[in-house]
Amino acid sequence: MLLINLWRSFFKFSLKRIRLLKNPLCVYDGELIGREIFSSRAKKGGKPRMLAFLPADLKDGISVNRLDGAPIALLHELGRTHATNRKPLRYYGMATVPAKRVRERYKDVKSDITLHNPFHANIWLPTDTDKDYAMLCAHYIYECAEAGFIDNAD
């Protein structure tokens, strides 16, 4: 049911964007993006650590969700599903960052729709990125996200 609801929300989001003459596959500067925060990368109380913003794989970028199109309850349900698939992790919520802040300093935020998540996006890092550069990116995004956290209201 989660998957159907995500795609239904994405369809509605896409229609709204098209009515505004905007491409629903583009992540615009005014959008809010969110990084799922799990127990392995969170402080006590669930707030994210800087390590939460490191990419799992440098070539894949930093995985995020587009928050403007989907009801937050659906994205929390998706986060809980991801945590269940990666036991014994616990899902705490989402650290939020405006897409514009990411673009001010780093490469780009692009939609990266998957079958299981139409609101998925990536913060792409340059292809010649090394781990030190990825750490700088993670630190910057962490600083941008410190003020924004949407708690998983379980």
Secondary structure by P-SEA (a helix, b strand, c coil): caaaaaaaaaaaaaaaaaaaccccccccccbbbbbbbccccccccccccccccccccccccbbbbbcccccaaaaaaaaaaaaaaacccccccccccccccccccccbbbbbccccccccccccccccccaaaaaaaaaaaaaaaccccccccc
